[in-house]
C-alpha cells in the first residue's frame, strides 16, 4: 500500500505550516501561554478560512469530506508548532457528533457555524473520579415541561476559553444522551485552569440547567457507541499531533548535538549519543506506522456499529496509543537529557514539547487503560471460554 500523502494533503498541510511559521512561532506561542485566558480569534478564523473546521464534514453538509487520513498531516504540523487551540475537541468531538444528529436544527443551523468558526464548541464527558470515558454517568438529564433539565459535573473539559457551547453527555433511562448546551446558560458554573502543557481546561458544574427540546442531539436511544467512535477518532488525531511534536523534538536535538561542543568536539560525534539518536528515530518511525494504522482503521469503520467492526477499530486505536505513549516518553525524556539542564528551561522549545508529550500520555486514557482494552478485545474469547 502507498502511505505517501497525496498532493492535496501536502498542499493543505503546507498552507497550515506557512501560516503557523508566520503567526505562531515559538516566541508568539510563549506570549499566549503567559496569558492563557485571552482568546486568539485571528488564528481560529484562519483555521476556518483554510477549511480546517469543515475538513472532516461530509460535502452534503458543506464540508470537504475528508477522513482521518486527511487530518493526519495537518495535525502533525499542529503538533510541531505546539498549537494551543483545542482543534481536536472542536472537530473531533463536537462537530463530528453534531453532524450525525437526526435533528435538522443541528445540521442546518449549528453545523455551518461550527465550520465557519463563528461558533466554537467542545465535548464534556469525563466526570470526577473518572480517568477514562464511561457509559455510567452521574450527570443526569430528565424530561422537563420546556424540554430537559440537566444536573451534574464534568471535569477536564478542554477547549476553554474559546468554546461558547458544550456537548454534554448525560444519563437517560435508555442509556447515554447528548445535549447541546450554551456556555452562558443559567445554572452553569465554569472553573477554568491552565494545564501542565500550557492549554486551558475547566470543571463544569450544572445545576438545574433547563434546555429546550432542540438541545437533545438525536443519535438514537443510546448514543454511547457514537461517543466511543468520536473518542477513538479524536485519539487518532491526537496521535498525529503527538507524532508532530516527537518529530520536532528529534529535529531540535539533532541540531543541538551537532552544534554543542565538549572537549573541543561536537557531542554529536560521540558514538554513544549517535546510538541514542538512532533509537529515537526508530521510535518515531514506529509511531508513524501505528498512527497510519489508527487513521486507516477510523476511516474503514467510521460508520459501522457492527460489533466486529467496532472491536477492530478499538483494537487499532489502543495499540497506537500504547505505542505512541511509550515513544513519547522515550523521546521527550531523552531529548531533554541530551540538551542538558537547559532543556527544562522555559526559553527552550524542547521543554514545552516535553510537557506536551507528557500531557498526551494521560489524555484519552493512559497506557494501562489502553493495554487493558487491547488485551480484553484481543483475547476476549480466551477469557470467556
KOLMI-667300 format. One record per residue (C-alpha): residue in one letter; x, y, z. Coordinates in steps of 0.2 Angstrom, whole numbers, padded with zeros to 4 digits, always signed. Each point is the difference from the previous one (the first is absolute). Layout:
<recs>
AXYZ ...
</recs>
This chain:
<recs>
X+0000+0000+0000 X+0005+0018-0003 X+0001+0010+0016 X+0007+0016-0008 X-0011+0015+0002 X-0009+0006-0015 X+0003+0016-0009 X-0016+0008+0008 X+0005-0006+0017 X+0018+0007-0002 X-0008+0016-0006 X-0011+0003+0014 X+0013-0005+0013 X+0013+0012-0008 X-0013+0014+0001 X-0002-0003+0018 X+0019-0001+0003 X+0002+0017-0009 X-0013+0008+0010 X+0007-0006+0017 X+0018+0004-0005 X-0006+0018-0002 X-0013+0002+0013 X+0004-0013+0013 X+0018-0002+0002 X+0007-0005+0017 X+0002+0018+0007 X-0018+0004-0004 X-0006-0016+0007 X+0010+0004+0016 X-0010+0016+0002 X-0016-0010-0002 X+0005-0012+0013 X+0003+0015+0012 X-0018+0006-0003 X-0010-0016-0001 X-0017+0008+0002 X+0002+0012-0015 X-0009-0006-0016 X+0009+0000-0016 X-0014+0002-0012 X+0012+0004-0015 X+0007-0018+0000 X-0017-0008+0002 X-0006+0010-0015 X+0015-0005-0010 X-0003-0018+0004 X-0018+0002-0007 X+0005+0010-0015 X+0012-0014-0005 X-0014-0013+0002 X+0006-0009+0015 X-0015+0002+0010 X-0010-0009-0014 X+0013-0012-0005 X-0008-0016+0007 X-0018+0005-0004 X-0009-0008-0014 X-0003+0011-0016 X-0019-0002+0002 X+0002+0011+0016 X+0012+0012-0009 X+0016-0008+0006 X+0015-0006-0010 X-0003-0019+0004 X+0017-0004+0006 X+0004-0015+0011 X+0012-0003+0014 X+0014-0003-0012 X-0003+0018-0007 X+0002+0007+0018 X+0016-0009+0003 X+0012+0011-0009 X-0009+0015+0007 X+0001-0005+0018 X+0018-0005-0002 X+0003+0019-0005 X-0011+0005+0015 X+0011-0011+0012 X+0016+0007-0007 X-0006+0018+0004 X-0007-0006+0017 X-0017+0009-0005 X-0010+0004+0016 X-0017+0001-0009 X-0011-0014+0004 X-0003-0005-0018 X-0002-0019+0004 X-0014+0003+0013 X-0009+0012-0013 X+0001-0011-0016 X+0003-0017+0008 X-0013+0000+0013 X-0013+0014-0002 X-0001+0002-0019 X+0001-0019-0003 X-0013-0004+0012 X-0012+0014-0005 X+0002-0005-0019 X-0008-0017+0005 X-0015+0008+0008 X-0017-0005-0007 X-0007+0018+0005 X+0000+0012-0015 X+0004+0015+0012 X+0017-0007+0004 X+0005-0004-0018 X-0008+0016-0008 X+0002+0013+0014 X+0015-0005+0011 X+0011-0010-0011 X+0004+0014-0013 X+0005+0012+0014 X+0012-0013+0007 X+0008-0001-0017 X+0001+0019-0003 X+0008+0002+0017 X-0014+0012+0007 X-0005-0013+0013 X+0013-0010+0010 X-0005-0016+0009 X+0008-0014+0010 X-0005-0016+0008 X-0003-0003+0019 X+0000-0018+0004 X+0012-0004+0014 X-0006+0001+0018 X+0008+0001+0018 X+0010-0016+0004 X+0000-0005-0019 X+0016-0003-0009 X-0008-0006-0016 X-0017+0001-0008 X-0014-0010+0008 X-0018-0004-0005 X-0004+0001+0018 X-0003+0019+0004 X-0005+0009+0015 X-0006+0015-0011 X-0018-0002-0003 X-0013+0007-0012 X-0018-0001+0004 X-0015+0005-0011 X-0007+0017+0004 X-0015+0011-0005 X+0011+0010-0011 X+0011-0014-0006 X+0014-0007+0012 X+0008+0004+0016 X+0018-0004+0003 X+0010-0003+0017 X+0018-0006+0003 X+0018+0004-0002 X+0013-0002-0014 X+0019+0001+0002 X+0014+0003-0011 X-0010+0008-0013 X+0012+0007-0014 X-0003+0014-0012 X-0002+0014+0012 X-0001+0015+0000 X-0004+0000-0019 X-0014-0012+0001 X-0017+0008+0002 X-0010-0016+0000 X+0001-0017+0006 X-0005-0017-0005 X-0004-0009+0017 X-0003-0018+0002 X-0013-0004+0013 X-0009-0016+0007 X-0017-0004-0007 X-0011-0015+0004 X+0004-0007-0017 X+0018+0003+0001 X+0012+0015-0003 X-0007+0015-0008 X+0009+0015-0008 X-0006+0018+0003 X+0005+0017-0008 X+0003+0012+0014 X+0004+0019-0002 X+0014+0004+0012 X-0010+0016+0006 X-0015-0011+0005 X-0007+0003+0017 X+0006-0012+0013 X+0017-0003-0008 X+0016+0004+0010 X+0017-0002-0009 X+0016-0001+0009 X+0015+0002-0012 X+0018-0004+0004 X+0016-0001-0010 X+0006-0017-0004 X+0018-0007+0002 X+0004+0003-0019 X-0007+0017-0001 X-0018-0003-0006 X-0016+0004+0010 X-0012-0013+0007 X-0015+0003+0011 X-0012-0009+0013 X-0018+0003-0005 X-0014-0001+0012 X-0018-0001-0005 X-0014+0004+0012 X-0018-0001-0006 X+0006+0005-0017 X-0017+0002-0011 X+0002-0004-0018 X-0013+0000-0014 X-0004-0015-0010 X+0012+0005-0014 X+0015-0003+0012 X-0002-0019-0001 X+0012-0006-0013 X-0009-0015-0008 X+0012-0014-0003 X-0012-0014+0005 X-0006-0006+0017 X+0017-0003+0006 X+0014+0011-0008 X+0014-0008+0009 X+0007-0010-0015 X+0001+0016-0010 X+0009+0009+0015 X+0013-0015+0000 X+0002+0002-0018 X+0003+0019+0002 X+0013-0003+0014 X+0009-0012-0011 X+0000+0012-0015 X+0006+0014+0012 X+0014-0012+0007 X+0006-0004-0018 X+0001+0019-0003 X+0009+0002+0017 X+0013-0013-0005 X+0004+0010-0016 X+0002+0016+0011 X+0012-0010+0011 X+0009-0007-0015 X+0003+0018-0006 X+0007+0005+0017 X+0011-0015+0001 X+0007+0004-0017 X+0004+0018+0005 X+0008-0006+0016 X+0012-0012-0010 X+0004+0014-0013 X+0004+0012+0014 X+0011-0012+0009 X+0010-0005-0016 X+0003+0018-0003 X+0006+0003+0018 X+0012-0015+0000 X+0007+0006-0016 X+0004+0017+0007 X+0004-0003+0019 X+0018-0003+0003 X+0009-0009+0014 X+0018-0004+0002 X+0003+0010-0016 X-0012-0011-0011 X-0019+0000-0003 X-0009-0012+0011 X-0008-0007-0015 X+0016-0008-0005 X-0001-0012+0015 X-0005-0017-0005 X-0010-0003+0015 X-0011+0015-0003 X-0002-0005-0019 X-0007-0016+0006 X-0012+0008+0011 X-0006+0012-0014 X-0003-0016-0011 X-0011-0007+0014 X-0010+0016+0000 X-0002+0000-0019 X-0006-0019+0000 X-0012+0005+0014 X-0007+0014-0011 X-0001-0011-0016 X-0009-0014+0010 X-0012+0013+0007 X-0004+0007-0018 X-0004-0018-0006 X-0012-0002+0015 X-0008+0017-0003 X-0003-0005-0018 X-0008-0016+0006 X-0011+0010+0012 X-0007+0013-0013 X-0003-0014-0013 X-0009-0010+0013 X-0011+0015+0004 X-0004+0003-0019 X-0004-0018-0003 X-0012-0002+0014 X-0006+0018+0002 X-0019-0004-0003 X-0001-0017+0007 X-0009-0005+0016 X+0003-0019-0003 X+0009-0007+0015 X+0014-0008-0010 X+0004+0016-0009 X-0001+0010+0016 X+0012-0013+0008 X+0013+0002-0014 X-0001+0019+0001 X+0003+0000+0019 X+0014-0013-0001 X+0009+0011-0013 X-0002+0016+0010 X+0006-0008+0016 X+0015-0008-0008 X+0005+0017-0007 X-0003+0009+0016 X+0011-0012+0009 X+0014+0001-0013 X-0001+0019+0000 X+0000+0002+0019 X+0015-0011+0002 X+0009+0010-0015 X-0005+0017+0007 X+0007-0004+0017 X+0017-0006-0008 X+0002+0014-0012 X-0005+0014+0012 X+0011-0006+0014 X+0015-0004-0011 X-0001+0016-0009 X-0001+0010+0016 X+0015-0010+0007 X+0010+0003-0016 X-0003+0019+0002 X+0007-0001+0017 X-0008+0011+0015 X-0005+0014-0012 X-0012-0012-0009 X-0012+0003+0014 X+0000+0019-0001 X-0015+0009-0006 X+0011+0009-0013 X+0003-0017-0009 X-0013-0007-0011 X+0005-0018+0004 X-0007+0003+0018 X-0017+0004-0007 X+0000-0015-0011 X+0005-0010+0015 X-0016+0007+0009 X-0011-0003-0015 X+0005-0018-0002 X-0001-0003+0019 X-0018+0007-0001 X-0004-0011-0015 X+0005-0016+0010 X-0015+0004+0012 X-0013+0006-0013 X-0014-0012-0007 X+0006-0013+0012 X+0017-0005+0007 X+0011-0014-0006 X-0007-0013+0013 X-0018+0004-0005 X+0004-0003-0019 X+0010-0015+0004 X-0015-0007+0009 X-0012+0004-0014 X+0012-0007-0013 X+0002-0016+0010 X-0019-0003+0004 X-0004+0003-0019 X+0014-0011-0006 X-0002-0015+0012 X-0018+0002+0005 X-0005-0017-0007 X+0014-0008+0011 X-0006+0009+0015 X-0018-0006-0002 X+0004-0018-0005 
</recs>
